[in-house]
Amino acid sequence: MNKVAIVYWSGTGNTEQMAQAVAEGVKNAGGEADVLTCAEFDSAKLADYGAVAFGCPAMGAEQLEEGEFEPMFADLEGSLSGVKVALFGSYGWGSGQWLEDWCARCKEDGAVMQEEPGVMANEAPDEDAIAACNALGAKLAAC
């Protein structure tokens, strides 16, 4: 089984709820999960984990949160080659394009995507989104 980092930023609690559901999926599948805010994670910690799930809601014009999450993620980009990655987040408008763009960015960085583009929830995650996050966690625990 795998040790999984679940790294997120959440403004309203929706993406945090999704992060907890991913962690629950990891643990239920027998893996180990560390749930960390983006302020608690950096490239030096990547080697400690077999997989990383990144969570960030869509902000502005369907982009990653710019104050904390984007700088952390940009710092990691040179270190993502070969890393098993999954993405999740919530949105309140648009089509979810931010997740498609983010997934493409990860692939360009050489990340090994575990689910494309990832799991998204419109506003607060409903039962289906929570179940998808649990399933994503189980998949990460097994990879």
SETORVO-622779 format. One record per residue: residue number from 0; residue in one letter; x, y, z of N, C-alpha, C in turn. Coordinates in pm, 1 decimal. Example, Ala and Ser with C-alpha at 12.3 -4.5 7.8 and 13.67 -1.06 7.14 Angstrom:
residues 2
site num=0 | residuo=A | nx=1319.0 | ny=-569.0 | nz=780.0 | cax=1230.0 | cay=-450.0 | caz=780.0 | cx=1320.0 | cy=-330.0 | cz=780.0 $
site num=1 | residuo=S | nx=1285.0 | ny=-225.0 | nz=708.0 | cax=1367.0 | cay=-106.0 | caz=714.0 | cx=1290.0 | cy=3.0 | cz=787.0 $
end
This chain:
residues 143
site num=0 | residuo=M | nx=84.1 | ny=-118.9 | nz=0.0 | cax=0.0 | cay=0.0 | caz=0.0 | cx=88.2 | cy=124.8 | cz=0.0 $
site num=1 | residuo=N | nx=26.9 | ny=234.7 | nz=-24.1 | cax=96.9 | cay=357.7 | caz=-51.8 | cx=76.2 | cy=463.0 | cz=56.6 $
site num=2 | residuo=K | nx=175.4 | ny=546.9 | nz=74.3 | cax=161.4 | cay=665.5 | caz=158.5 | cx=126.5 | cy=780.8 | cz=64.5 $
site num=3 | residuo=V | nx=14.3 | ny=846.3 | nz=91.9 | cax=-39.4 | cay=947.8 | caz=1.8 | cx=-46.0 | cy=1082.6 | cz=71.8 $
site num=4 | residuo=A | nx=3.9 | ny=1185.9 | nz=4.5 | cax=-13.1 | cay=1323.9 | caz=52.2 | cx=-137.2 | cy=1380.6 | cz=-15.5 $
site num=5 | residuo=I | nx=-222.2 | ny=1443.3 | nz=63.1 | cax=-340.2 | cay=1511.2 | caz=10.0 | cx=-320.8 | cy=1657.9 | cz=44.5 $
site num=6 | residuo=V | nx=-286.7 | ny=1735.6 | nz=-57.2 | cax=-244.9 | cay=1874.7 | caz=-40.7 | cx=-353.0 | cy=1963.9 | cz=-101.0 $
site num=7 | residuo=Y | nx=-405.5 | ny=2056.6 | nz=-20.8 | cax=-519.1 | cay=2135.0 | caz=-69.0 | cx=-515.9 | cy=2279.6 | cz=-20.0 $
site num=8 | residuo=W | nx=-599.2 | ny=2360.7 | nz=-85.7 | cax=-634.3 | cay=2495.5 | caz=-41.0 | cx=-786.0 | cy=2503.8 | cz=-49.9 $
site num=9 | residuo=S | nx=-847.8 | ny=2563.1 | nz=50.8 | cax=-993.1 | cay=2575.4 | caz=50.6 | cx=-1033.4 | cy=2708.4 | cz=110.3 $
site num=10 | residuo=G | nx=-1119.0 | ny=2780.5 | nz=40.0 | cax=-1166.8 | cay=2908.7 | caz=90.5 | cx=-1298.5 | cy=2897.6 | cz=165.1 $
site num=11 | residuo=T | nx=-1384.8 | ny=2805.4 | nz=121.4 | cax=-1518.4 | cay=2792.4 | caz=181.2 | cx=-1537.0 | cy=2662.0 | cz=256.7 $
site num=12 | residuo=G | nx=-1442.3 | ny=2571.7 | nz=244.2 | cax=-1452.8 | cay=2441.5 | caz=308.6 | cx=-1492.2 | cy=2329.5 | cz=213.9 $
site num=13 | residuo=N | nx=-1536.5 | ny=2363.0 | nz=92.2 | cax=-1578.1 | cay=2258.9 | caz=-2.7 | cx=-1461.4 | cy=2169.3 | cz=-43.2 $
site num=14 | residuo=T | nx=-1349.2 | ny=2229.2 | nz=-78.8 | cax=-1233.3 | cay=2149.7 | caz=-121.3 | cx=-1171.4 | cy=2078.0 | cz=-1.3 $
site num=15 | residuo=E | nx=-1178.2 | ny=2137.6 | nz=115.2 | cax=-1130.7 | cay=2068.5 | caz=236.0 | cx=-1214.0 | cy=1942.7 | cz=261.8 $
site num=16 | residuo=Q | nx=-1344.0 | ny=1952.4 | nz=243.1 | cax=-1431.4 | cay=1836.1 | caz=260.4 | cx=-1393.3 | cy=1726.8 | cz=160.6 $
site num=17 | residuo=M | nx=-1361.1 | ny=1765.9 | nz=39.7 | cax=-1317.4 | cay=1669.9 | caz=-61.2 | cx=-1184.7 | cy=1605.4 | cz=-21.9 $
site num=18 | residuo=A | nx=-1092.7 | ny=1685.4 | nz=33.0 | cax=-962.8 | cay=1632.8 | caz=76.9 | cx=-982.8 | cy=1526.1 | cz=184.6 $
site num=19 | residuo=Q | nx=-1072.3 | ny=1552.5 | nz=277.2 | cax=-1099.1 | cay=1454.9 | caz=383.3 | cx=-1158.7 | cy=1326.8 | cz=325.6 $
site num=20 | residuo=A | nx=-1241.8 | ny=1339.9 | nz=222.9 | cax=-1301.2 | cay=1221.6 | caz=159.2 | cx=-1195.9 | cy=1140.9 | cz=83.9 $
site num=21 | residuo=V | nx=-1099.8 | ny=1207.0 | nz=20.2 | cax=-989.6 | cay=1135.8 | caz=-45.2 | cx=-910.0 | cy=1059.7 | cz=60.8 $
site num=22 | residuo=A | nx=-880.3 | ny=1125.0 | nz=171.6 | cax=-804.8 | cay=1061.4 | caz=280.2 | cx=-879.7 | cy=939.7 | cz=334.8 $
site num=23 | residuo=E | nx=-1009.7 | ny=952.6 | nz=349.8 | cax=-1090.9 | cay=839.9 | caz=397.4 | cx=-1079.3 | cy=721.5 | cz=301.3 $
site num=24 | residuo=G | nx=-1081.9 | ny=749.9 | nz=171.4 | cax=-1066.3 | cay=644.5 | caz=71.9 | cx=-931.6 | cy=576.5 | cz=80.1 $
site num=25 | residuo=V | nx=-825.8 | ny=655.2 | nz=101.2 | cax=-691.3 | cay=599.2 | caz=116.2 | cx=-688.4 | cy=505.9 | cz=236.6 $
site num=26 | residuo=K | nx=-736.5 | ny=554.8 | nz=348.8 | cax=-731.4 | cay=477.3 | caz=473.7 | cx=-818.5 | cy=352.3 | cz=465.5 $
site num=27 | residuo=N | nx=-937.3 | ny=363.4 | nz=407.1 | cax=-1025.1 | cay=247.0 | caz=394.5 | cx=-964.8 | cy=139.5 | cz=305.0 $
site num=28 | residuo=A | nx=-875.8 | ny=179.1 | nz=214.5 | cax=-809.0 | cay=83.9 | caz=126.4 | cx=-679.1 | cy=31.0 | cz=187.2 $
site num=29 | residuo=G | nx=-649.1 | ny=71.9 | nz=309.8 | cax=-530.2 | cay=22.4 | caz=378.1 | cx=-406.2 | cy=106.3 | cz=361.6 $
site num=30 | residuo=G | nx=-418.9 | ny=223.4 | nz=298.4 | cax=-304.8 | cay=312.3 | caz=279.9 | cx=-290.9 | cy=411.4 | cz=393.6 $
site num=31 | residuo=E | nx=-186.7 | ny=489.5 | nz=386.9 | cax=-161.2 | cay=594.5 | caz=485.5 | cx=-179.9 | cy=729.6 | cz=417.3 $
site num=32 | residuo=A | nx=-255.5 | ny=818.5 | nz=480.3 | cax=-284.6 | cay=949.6 | caz=421.2 | cx=-243.1 | cy=1062.0 | cz=515.2 $
site num=33 | residuo=D | nx=-174.1 | ny=1159.8 | nz=459.8 | cax=-143.6 | cay=1283.5 | caz=531.3 | cx=-217.9 | cy=1396.2 | cz=460.7 $
site num=34 | residuo=V | nx=-308.6 | ny=1461.9 | nz=531.4 | cax=-383.2 | cay=1574.1 | caz=475.9 | cx=-310.7 | cy=1701.4 | cz=516.2 $
site num=35 | residuo=L | nx=-266.9 | ny=1778.1 | nz=416.1 | cax=-183.7 | cay=1896.5 | caz=439.6 | cx=-239.3 | cy=2015.6 | cz=362.6 $
site num=36 | residuo=T | nx=-234.2 | ny=2133.2 | nz=423.6 | cax=-265.9 | cay=2253.4 | caz=347.1 | cx=-146.9 | cy=2282.9 | cz=256.4 $
site num=37 | residuo=C | nx=-169.1 | ny=2363.0 | nz=154.7 | cax=-59.9 | cay=2393.8 | caz=62.1 | cx=55.2 | cy=2465.5 | cz=132.8 $
site num=38 | residuo=A | nx=26.7 | ny=2536.0 | nz=241.6 | cax=132.3 | cay=2604.0 | caz=317.5 | cx=223.7 | cy=2504.9 | cz=389.9 $
site num=39 | residuo=E | nx=176.3 | ny=2381.9 | nz=407.2 | cax=253.5 | cay=2279.2 | caz=477.8 | cx=331.6 | cy=2187.2 | cz=384.2 $
site num=40 | residuo=F | nx=329.3 | ny=2214.5 | nz=253.6 | cax=389.0 | cay=2122.4 | caz=156.4 | cx=483.8 | cy=2195.2 | cz=63.9 $
site num=41 | residuo=D | nx=591.8 | ny=2126.4 | nz=26.5 | cax=685.9 | cay=2180.8 | caz=-71.3 | cx=756.7 | cy=2066.6 | cz=-142.6 $
site num=42 | residuo=S | nx=841.1 | ny=2099.1 | nz=-237.3 | cax=906.1 | cay=1997.2 | caz=-319.6 | cx=993.7 | cy=1902.8 | cz=-238.5 $
site num=43 | residuo=A | nx=1046.8 | ny=1947.5 | nz=-126.6 | cax=1130.0 | cay=1861.1 | caz=-43.3 | cx=1050.5 | cy=1744.1 | cz=14.7 $
site num=44 | residuo=K | nx=919.5 | ny=1758.1 | nz=25.3 | cax=836.1 | cay=1652.9 | caz=84.4 | cx=786.3 | cy=1551.9 | cz=-18.7 $
site num=45 | residuo=L | nx=800.9 | ny=1579.7 | nz=-147.6 | cax=749.8 | cay=1488.9 | caz=-250.8 | cx=803.6 | cy=1346.8 | cz=-235.9 $
site num=46 | residuo=A | nx=930.6 | ny=1333.5 | nz=-205.4 | cax=993.3 | cay=1200.8 | caz=-197.4 | cx=939.3 | cy=1116.3 | cz=-82.6 $
site num=47 | residuo=D | nx=869.7 | ny=1178.7 | nz=11.2 | cax=814.0 | cay=1105.4 | caz=125.7 | cx=686.8 | cy=1029.3 | cz=90.8 $
site num=48 | residuo=Y | nx=634.5 | ny=1049.6 | nz=-30.7 | cax=504.3 | cay=995.2 | caz=-66.2 | cx=509.3 | cy=917.3 | cz=-197.3 $
site num=49 | residuo=G | nx=427.4 | ny=813.0 | nz=-204.1 | cax=415.0 | cay=735.3 | caz=-326.3 | cx=321.1 | cy=798.8 | cz=-426.9 $
site num=50 | residuo=A | nx=233.6 | ny=887.3 | nz=-378.0 | cax=138.0 | cay=957.5 | caz=-464.9 | cx=93.9 | cy=1085.2 | cz=-395.2 $
site num=51 | residuo=V | nx=48.1 | ny=1181.3 | nz=-474.9 | cax=-0.3 | cay=1308.3 | caz=-420.8 | cx=-133.5 | cy=1343.0 | cz=-487.0 $
site num=52 | residuo=A | nx=-231.5 | ny=1378.0 | nz=-404.5 | cax=-358.3 | cay=1431.4 | caz=-454.3 | cx=-358.3 | cy=1580.1 | cz=-422.4 $
site num=53 | residuo=F | nx=-372.4 | ny=1661.8 | nz=-524.3 | cax=-377.3 | cay=1806.5 | caz=-507.6 | cx=-521.3 | cy=1853.3 | cz=-521.4 $
site num=54 | residuo=G | nx=-565.2 | ny=1939.7 | nz=-429.4 | cax=-700.1 | cay=1993.1 | caz=-435.4 | cx=-701.7 | cy=2144.3 | cz=-429.0 $
site num=55 | residuo=C | nx=-771.2 | ny=2204.7 | nz=-524.4 | cax=-784.6 | cay=2350.2 | caz=-527.2 | cx=-912.0 | cy=2385.4 | cz=-602.6 $
site num=56 | residuo=P | nx=-989.9 | ny=2478.3 | nz=-550.0 | cax=-1110.3 | cay=2520.1 | caz=-621.7 | cx=-1075.3 | cy=2610.4 | cz=-739.6 $
site num=57 | residuo=A | nx=-1172.0 | ny=2623.5 | nz=-828.6 | cax=-1158.7 | cay=2719.9 | caz=-937.8 | cx=-1176.7 | cy=2859.5 | cz=-880.7 $
site num=58 | residuo=M | nx=-1092.8 | ny=2949.4 | nz=-923.4 | cax=-1100.4 | cay=3088.0 | caz=-878.4 | cx=-1105.4 | cy=3178.1 | cz=-1001.3 $
site num=59 | residuo=G | nx=-1158.6 | ny=3297.3 | nz=-985.0 | cax=-1157.3 | cay=3396.2 | caz=-1092.5 | cx=-1205.3 | cy=3340.7 | cz=-1224.3 $
site num=60 | residuo=A | nx=-1120.2 | ny=3349.6 | nz=-1324.9 | cax=-1152.7 | cay=3301.5 | caz=-1459.0 | cx=-1108.0 | cy=3155.8 | cz=-1474.4 $
site num=61 | residuo=E | nx=-1157.9 | ny=3069.4 | nz=-1386.0 | cax=-1123.1 | cay=2927.2 | caz=-1384.4 | cx=-972.1 | cy=2905.8 | cz=-1379.1 $
site num=62 | residuo=Q | nx=-915.0 | ny=2945.3 | nz=-1267.6 | cax=-772.6 | cay=2927.7 | caz=-1244.3 | cx=-751.7 | cy=2883.3 | cz=-1099.9 $
site num=63 | residuo=L | nx=-629.5 | ny=2840.8 | nz=-1069.5 | cax=-595.2 | cay=2801.9 | caz=-933.1 | cx=-588.2 | cy=2924.5 | cz=-843.2 $
site num=64 | residuo=E | nx=-611.2 | ny=2905.2 | nz=-716.0 | cax=-601.9 | cay=3013.7 | caz=-617.8 | cx=-460.1 | cy=3071.4 | cz=-625.1 $
site num=65 | residuo=E | nx=-450.6 | ny=3204.1 | nz=-642.1 | cax=-321.8 | cay=3268.4 | caz=-674.2 | cx=-235.7 | cy=3309.4 | cz=-555.1 $
site num=66 | residuo=G | nx=-293.2 | ny=3327.0 | nz=-437.4 | cax=-216.4 | cay=3376.4 | caz=-324.2 | cx=-128.4 | cy=3273.0 | cz=-257.7 $
site num=67 | residuo=E | nx=-179.7 | ny=3150.7 | nz=-240.9 | cax=-106.0 | cay=3045.4 | caz=-171.0 | cx=-84.7 | cy=2920.9 | cz=-257.0 $
site num=68 | residuo=F | nx=-192.1 | ny=2873.2 | nz=-320.3 | cax=-180.8 | cay=2745.6 | caz=-390.4 | cx=-94.2 | cy=2754.7 | cz=-515.6 $
site num=69 | residuo=E | nx=-121.2 | ny=2851.0 | nz=-601.4 | cax=-45.2 | cay=2863.3 | caz=-726.1 | cx=104.8 | cy=2876.3 | cz=-701.1 $
site num=70 | residuo=P | nx=150.3 | ny=2960.7 | nz=-607.2 | cax=295.4 | cay=2967.8 | caz=-583.5 | cx=354.7 | cy=2834.5 | cz=-536.9 $
site num=71 | residuo=M | nx=283.3 | ny=2764.0 | nz=-448.9 | cax=330.4 | cay=2633.5 | caz=-402.1 | cx=338.6 | cy=2536.3 | cz=-518.7 $
site num=72 | residuo=F | nx=231.6 | ny=2532.1 | nz=-601.0 | cax=228.4 | cay=2437.2 | caz=-712.4 | cx=334.7 | cy=2471.2 | cz=-816.5 $
site num=73 | residuo=A | nx=351.8 | ny=2597.6 | nz=-847.7 | cax=454.8 | cay=2639.0 | caz=-944.0 | cx=593.8 | cy=2596.5 | cz=-896.8 $
site num=74 | residuo=D | nx=617.5 | ny=2603.4 | nz=-766.3 | cax=745.5 | cay=2561.6 | caz=-709.9 | cx=768.0 | cy=2410.9 | cz=-727.6 $
site num=75 | residuo=L | nx=661.1 | ny=2334.2 | nz=-728.6 | cax=671.1 | cay=2188.4 | caz=-742.3 | cx=691.0 | cy=2142.8 | cz=-885.8 $
site num=76 | residuo=E | nx=654.6 | ny=2224.0 | nz=-982.0 | cax=647.4 | cay=2177.9 | caz=-1120.5 | cx=775.5 | cy=2114.8 | cz=-1173.5 $
site num=77 | residuo=G | nx=889.4 | ny=2161.2 | nz=-1133.0 | cax=1014.7 | cay=2101.6 | caz=-1178.0 | cx=1043.3 | cy=1967.2 | cz=-1114.0 $
site num=78 | residuo=S | nx=961.8 | ny=1927.6 | nz=-1016.9 | cax=983.2 | cay=1803.0 | caz=-942.2 | cx=875.2 | cy=1698.1 | cz=-966.2 $
site num=79 | residuo=L | nx=780.5 | ny=1722.8 | nz=-1056.5 | cax=666.1 | cay=1633.1 | caz=-1073.3 | cx=688.0 | cy=1518.0 | cz=-1171.2 $
site num=80 | residuo=S | nx=797.0 | ny=1518.1 | nz=-1244.6 | cax=820.7 | cay=1412.4 | caz=-1341.5 | cx=825.2 | cy=1276.4 | cz=-1271.9 $
site num=81 | residuo=G | nx=738.4 | ny=1185.0 | nz=-1318.4 | cax=732.5 | cay=1050.9 | caz=-1261.9 | cx=649.5 | cy=1037.8 | cz=-1135.5 $
site num=82 | residuo=V | nx=601.0 | ny=1148.5 | nz=-1081.7 | cax=521.2 | cay=1145.2 | caz=-958.6 | cx=376.9 | cy=1108.4 | cz=-992.8 $
site num=83 | residuo=K | nx=318.7 | ny=1017.0 | nz=-915.3 | cax=178.7 | cay=978.9 | caz=-932.3 | cx=92.5 | cy=1088.8 | cz=-871.7 $
site num=84 | residuo=V | nx=7.9 | ny=1149.6 | nz=-955.8 | cax=-68.8 | cay=1268.0 | caz=-916.1 | cx=-216.7 | cy=1249.5 | cz=-950.0 $
site num=85 | residuo=A | nx=-300.9 | ny=1302.5 | nz=-862.8 | cax=-444.5 | cay=1312.7 | caz=-889.4 | cx=-488.5 | cy=1452.1 | cz=-847.0 $
site num=86 | residuo=L | nx=-595.3 | ny=1501.7 | nz=-909.9 | cax=-644.1 | cay=1636.6 | caz=-884.0 | cx=-790.6 | cy=1632.9 | cz=-842.6 $
site num=87 | residuo=F | nx=-827.8 | ny=1730.8 | nz=-759.9 | cax=-967.9 | cay=1745.5 | caz=-721.5 | cx=-993.7 | cy=1890.3 | cz=-682.8 $
site num=88 | residuo=G | nx=-1120.9 | ny=1928.6 | nz=-683.5 | cax=-1156.8 | cay=2063.7 | caz=-641.3 | cx=-1301.7 | cy=2094.8 | cz=-672.7 $
site num=89 | residuo=S | nx=-1344.7 | ny=2208.2 | nz=-622.4 | cax=-1482.3 | cay=2251.5 | caz=-643.3 | cx=-1484.3 | cy=2378.5 | cz=-727.5 $
site num=90 | residuo=Y | nx=-1600.5 | ny=2403.8 | nz=-784.7 | cax=-1617.4 | cay=2524.5 | caz=-865.7 | cx=-1760.2 | cy=2572.5 | cz=-851.2 $
site num=91 | residuo=G | nx=-1781.4 | ny=2698.5 | nz=-880.0 | cax=-1914.7 | cay=2755.3 | caz=-865.9 | cx=-1969.1 | cy=2812.5 | cz=-994.9 $
site num=92 | residuo=W | nx=-1887.9 | ny=2811.9 | nz=-1098.7 | cax=-1929.0 | cay=2866.6 | caz=-1226.9 | cx=-1842.1 | cy=2802.1 | cz=-1333.9 $
site num=93 | residuo=G | nx=-1878.3 | ny=2824.3 | nz=-1456.9 | cax=-1798.8 | cay=2771.2 | caz=-1567.2 | cx=-1824.8 | cy=2623.5 | cz=-1588.1 $
site num=94 | residuo=S | nx=-1733.6 | ny=2561.2 | nz=-1659.0 | cax=-1751.1 | cay=2422.6 | caz=-1701.8 | cx=-1654.2 | cy=2325.1 | cz=-1636.7 $
site num=95 | residuo=G | nx=-1567.6 | ny=2375.6 | nz=-1551.3 | cax=-1463.1 | cay=2290.2 | caz=-1495.4 | cx=-1335.3 | cy=2294.4 | cz=-1577.1 $
site num=96 | residuo=Q | nx=-1323.1 | ny=2394.6 | nz=-1663.8 | cax=-1206.0 | cay=2406.0 | caz=-1750.0 | cx=-1076.6 | cy=2415.9 | cz=-1669.7 $
site num=97 | residuo=W | nx=-1083.6 | ny=2475.9 | nz=-1549.5 | cax=-962.5 | cay=2488.8 | caz=-1469.4 | cx=-901.3 | cy=2353.4 | cz=-1439.3 $
site num=98 | residuo=L | nx=-983.0 | ny=2250.4 | nz=-1418.0 | cax=-931.2 | cay=2117.2 | caz=-1388.7 | cx=-869.0 | cy=2054.8 | cz=-1513.1 $
site num=99 | residuo=E | nx=-930.2 | ny=2074.4 | nz=-1628.0 | cax=-872.2 | cay=2026.2 | caz=-1755.0 | cx=-735.4 | cy=2090.9 | cz=-1778.4 $
site num=100 | residuo=D | nx=-728.9 | ny=2222.7 | nz=-1760.3 | cax=-603.5 | cay=2295.8 | caz=-1780.7 | cx=-496.6 | cy=2251.4 | cz=-1681.6 $
site num=101 | residuo=W | nx=-536.2 | ny=2231.7 | nz=-1557.3 | cax=-443.5 | cay=2190.0 | caz=-1452.7 | cx=-390.0 | cy=2050.1 | cz=-1481.2 $
site num=102 | residuo=C | nx=-477.6 | ny=1960.9 | nz=-1525.3 | cax=-436.8 | cay=1825.4 | caz=-1560.7 | cx=-335.0 | cy=1829.1 | cz=-1675.5 $
site num=103 | residuo=A | nx=-362.5 | ny=1908.8 | nz=-1777.5 | cax=-269.5 | cay=1921.3 | caz=-1890.3 | cx=-134.5 | cy=1975.5 | cz=-1843.2 $
site num=104 | residuo=R | nx=-138.4 | ny=2070.0 | nz=-1754.3 | cax=-15.6 | cay=2127.8 | caz=-1698.4 | cx=65.2 | cy=2021.0 | cz=-1624.7 $
site num=105 | residuo=C | nx=-1.4 | ny=1937.4 | nz=-1545.7 | cax=66.8 | cay=1830.0 | caz=-1473.4 | cx=130.6 | cy=1731.3 | cz=-1570.3 $
site num=106 | residuo=K | nx=58.4 | ny=1696.0 | nz=-1675.8 | cax=111.4 | cay=1602.7 | caz=-1774.6 | cx=232.7 | cy=1661.6 | cz=-1845.2 $
site num=107 | residuo=E | nx=227.7 | ny=1791.5 | nz=-1875.0 | cax=343.4 | cay=1858.2 | caz=-1936.1 | cx=464.3 | cy=1855.2 | cz=-1843.2 $
site num=108 | residuo=D | nx=438.2 | ny=1854.5 | nz=-1713.0 | cax=545.5 | cay=1848.5 | caz=-1613.5 | cx=596.9 | cy=1706.5 | cz=-1592.3 $
site num=109 | residuo=G | nx=534.6 | ny=1608.8 | nz=-1658.9 | cax=578.9 | cay=1470.2 | caz=-1648.4 | cx=511.5 | cy=1390.0 | cz=-1539.6 $
site num=110 | residuo=A | nx=409.7 | ny=1445.9 | nz=-1474.6 | cax=337.8 | cay=1371.7 | caz=-1370.3 | cx=265.2 | cy=1252.9 | cz=-1432.7 $
site num=111 | residuo=V | nx=251.4 | ny=1148.0 | nz=-1356.0 | cax=177.6 | cay=1029.3 | caz=-1397.7 | cx=36.6 | cy=1043.1 | cz=-1340.1 $
site num=112 | residuo=M | nx=-54.5 | ny=1087.1 | nz=-1424.6 | cax=-189.7 | cay=1115.6 | caz=-1377.8 | cx=-264.2 | cy=986.2 | cz=-1346.7 $
site num=113 | residuo=Q | nx=-328.9 | ny=983.3 | nz=-1229.7 | cax=-400.7 | cay=865.0 | caz=-1185.9 | cx=-547.8 | cy=867.5 | cz=-1225.4 $
site num=114 | residuo=E | nx=-597.3 | ny=984.0 | nz=-1260.2 | cax=-734.1 | cay=999.4 | caz=-1308.6 | cx=-739.6 | cy=1131.5 | cz=-1383.2 $
site num=115 | residuo=E | nx=-798.4 | ny=1129.8 | nz=-1502.5 | cax=-799.9 | cay=1252.8 | caz=-1581.7 | cx=-942.3 | cy=1299.8 | cz=-1607.9 $
site num=116 | residuo=P | nx=-972.7 | ny=1426.6 | nz=-1588.7 | cax=-880.8 | cay=1526.2 | caz=-1534.1 | cx=-872.4 | cy=1521.3 | cz=-1382.1 $
site num=117 | residuo=G | nx=-969.2 | ny=1458.5 | nz=-1315.8 | cax=-973.1 | cay=1453.8 | caz=-1170.7 | cx=-1118.0 | cy=1456.9 | cz=-1125.1 $
site num=118 | residuo=V | nx=-1137.4 | ny=1482.8 | nz=-997.4 | cax=-1271.9 | cay=1485.7 | caz=-940.0 | cx=-1310.1 | cy=1629.8 | cz=-911.3 $
site num=119 | residuo=M | nx=-1429.1 | ny=1669.4 | nz=-958.0 | cax=-1475.0 | cay=1805.0 | caz=-929.3 | cx=-1616.8 | cy=1802.4 | cz=-875.4 $
site num=120 | residuo=A | nx=-1646.7 | ny=1903.2 | nz=-796.9 | cax=-1780.1 | cay=1919.8 | caz=-739.8 | cx=-1827.2 | cy=2061.0 | cz=-769.6 $
site num=121 | residuo=N | nx=-1952.6 | ny=2072.9 | nz=-807.3 | cax=-2010.9 | cay=2204.6 | caz=-826.8 | cx=-2060.0 | cy=2252.8 | cz=-691.0 $
site num=122 | residuo=E | nx=-1991.6 | ny=2354.8 | nz=-638.3 | cax=-2017.5 | cay=2408.5 | caz=-503.6 | cx=-1982.4 | cy=2301.8 | cz=-400.2 $
site num=123 | residuo=A | nx=-2066.4 | ny=2281.7 | nz=-299.8 | cax=-2039.3 | cay=2182.5 | caz=-195.3 | cx=-2048.4 | cy=2042.5 | cz=-255.7 $
site num=124 | residuo=P | nx=-1954.9 | ny=1954.4 | nz=-221.0 | cax=-1959.1 | cay=1819.6 | caz=-277.2 | cx=-2083.8 | cy=1744.0 | cz=-231.2 $
site num=125 | residuo=D | nx=-2153.0 | ny=1683.5 | nz=-328.2 | cax=-2270.1 | cay=1602.4 | caz=-296.0 | cx=-2225.2 | cy=1457.9 | cz=-272.0 $
site num=126 | residuo=E | nx=-2318.8 | ny=1367.5 | nz=-253.1 | cax=-2285.4 | cay=1227.2 | caz=-225.8 | cx=-2202.8 | cy=1165.9 | cz=-337.6 $
site num=127 | residuo=D | nx=-2234.8 | ny=1199.7 | nz=-461.9 | cax=-2159.9 | cay=1144.5 | caz=-574.7 | cx=-2015.1 | cy=1193.2 | cz=-574.4 $
site num=128 | residuo=A | nx=-1994.9 | ny=1321.7 | nz=-544.7 | cax=-1859.1 | cay=1376.6 | caz=-540.7 | cx=-1779.4 | cy=1316.1 | cz=-425.5 $
site num=129 | residuo=I | nx=-1842.4 | ny=1298.5 | nz=-311.0 | cax=-1774.4 | cay=1236.2 | caz=-196.5 | cx=-1736.5 | cy=1091.8 | cz=-231.3 $
site num=130 | residuo=A | nx=-1827.6 | ny=1019.1 | nz=-294.6 | cax=-1798.2 | cay=881.6 | caz=-335.9 | cx=-1683.1 | cy=878.7 | cz=-436.5 $
site num=131 | residuo=A | nx=-1680.6 | ny=974.0 | nz=-529.7 | cax=-1571.4 | cay=981.5 | caz=-627.6 | cx=-1439.5 | cy=1013.0 | cz=-558.2 $
site num=132 | residuo=C | nx=-1441.9 | ny=1097.5 | nz=-456.4 | cax=-1319.5 | cay=1127.0 | caz=-380.2 | cx=-1273.5 | cy=1004.2 | cz=-302.5 $
site num=133 | residuo=N | nx=-1366.6 | ny=931.1 | nz=-242.5 | cax=-1331.4 | cay=806.6 | caz=-172.7 | cx=-1265.9 | cy=708.0 | cz=-269.0 $
site num=134 | residuo=A | nx=-1325.2 | ny=693.8 | nz=-389.3 | cax=-1271.7 | cay=603.0 | caz=-489.4 | cx=-1132.6 | cy=647.9 | cz=-536.8 $
site num=135 | residuo=L | nx=-1115.0 | ny=778.3 | nz=-550.3 | cax=-984.3 | cay=831.8 | caz=-589.4 | cx=-881.1 | cy=797.9 | cz=-482.7 $
site num=136 | residuo=G | nx=-916.9 | ny=813.3 | nz=-356.6 | cax=-825.7 | cay=778.3 | caz=-248.4 | cx=-788.0 | cy=631.9 | cz=-250.7 $
site num=137 | residuo=A | nx=-886.1 | ny=544.7 | nz=-273.5 | cax=-858.2 | cay=401.6 | caz=-280.4 | cx=-762.9 | cy=369.6 | cz=-395.7 $
site num=138 | residuo=K | nx=-784.1 | ny=436.5 | nz=-507.4 | cax=-697.1 | cay=416.0 | caz=-624.0 | cx=-554.3 | cy=459.5 | cz=-592.5 $
site num=139 | residuo=L | nx=-540.1 | ny=573.3 | nz=-525.0 | cax=-406.2 | cay=622.0 | caz=-488.8 | cx=-337.4 | cy=530.0 | cz=-388.5 $
site num=140 | residuo=A | nx=-414.6 | ny=472.6 | nz=-297.9 | cax=-356.8 | cay=381.4 | caz=-199.5 | cx=-301.3 | cy=256.4 | cz=-265.6 $
site num=141 | residuo=A | nx=-362.7 | ny=217.0 | nz=-376.3 | cax=-323.4 | cay=94.2 | caz=-443.5 | cx=-213.9 | cy=111.6 | cz=-547.1 $
site num=142 | residuo=C | nx=-184.7 | ny=236.8 | nz=-585.6 | cax=-86.6 | cay=254.9 | caz=-694.3 | cx=56.0 | cy=252.6 | cz=-646.0 $
end
